[in-house]
Amino acid sequence: MKTNELRAKVKQMLSSVCDRVYYELADENAMFPHLVFAMDQQRTTSDPCVEVTIDVDVWGKRGITSVVEIEDLCDSIEKLFETKNHPLAESLPTFYLESTLGVIDEDKKI
């Protein structure tokens, strides 16, 4: 599997629901709401199959982003990835939803 190709596909998919998408770390001055995603790759069998966990964090800020807006973004992301195949030139990734969790930040405004 070509990691750069998969990363580009995930960013493209996420960009369809939010204009501000970052890989691993958002810009310091990123506007809210924004999405940050990361990928963790591991080979789970001796087959050529590779399992990649994609973590997507949805970030908002009190007074700028409503809870409803965040929840709507989360719902849209779930629809994008729930048991979907997305053929690429070098691989055929199939996406499955594992879990959704809240993210607690020390900055109470976020």
N, C-alpha and C positions, 0 to 999 in steps of 0.2 A: 504494500500500500504506500502511496505517495503522501506523506504527511502534509506537505505544503498544499497539495491539491485538495485534501480533505479540509484543512484549515480554511482555505479560500471558499470552499463550498459552504461550510458552516457559517462563515462571516456573511456570505451572500444571503443565506437563508435568514439569519438573524436580522440583517439589514432590511428585510422585507417587512418587519414589524417595528423596527426602531432605527432612527437615523444615526444614532451614536452607538457604535459597536466597537469594542476594543478586545485585543487578544492579551490575556494575562494581567495587564495593568492599564487602567484608564489614564488619559492625560490629566495632569495636575489641575487644569482648569476646565475639565470636562463639564458640559452642561448636563442637567438632570431632566428627565430620566436618561440613564444609559445602561448598556449591557456590557458585562465583562465575561469572556469565556476563556477556559483553559482546557487542555487536552492531556490525558494521561494514558499512555499506550502500554499494553502488555500482551505478550503472546500467552494464550491460555492452553494451547494444545500443541502437538507436534505438526498439526495441519498448518497450511499457509494462512489460516484464519488469525486475525489479530483483533483483540478487543480494545477499543478505545473508549474511555470514559470522558464525556464532555460535560464540564461543569459550567453552567450559565448563571451568573449572578445579575439580578435586576436591581439597580440602584436608583433611589429617589431621594428627595430632600424635602423635609417638612416646609410647608409654605409655598413650595414650587410644584411638588408632585403629590397628587392625591392617592390615597390607598386604593381607590377604585381604578385609577390609571395603572398602578403597579400590578394589581390583580388581573386587569385586562391584558397587560403585556405578558404576564405569566401564562395566562390561558392561551394566548396566541402562540407562544413558544411551545407549549405542550402540543398544540395541534400540528405545528411544523414537524415535530420529531416523533410523534407517536406511531410506531410501527410503520415506518415509511422507507422505501428503497429510493436511493438517489444515485443512479449510475454515473460514474466518472470514467475518464479515459483509462485509468490504471486500476480501478477497483469498483466494487459494488457495495457501498456502505448501506447497512440497514440500521435505522435508528429505533431505539426503544426507550421509553421513559422509565427511569429507575425510581426516583423519588423527588419530592419537592420539600425544601426546608427553608425556614426563615434565616436571614443573615443578621446577626446582631453586631452593631458597630459601636465603638466607644463614643463616637460623636453622636449625641442624642438628636442632632438636627437631621441626620441621615436616616 
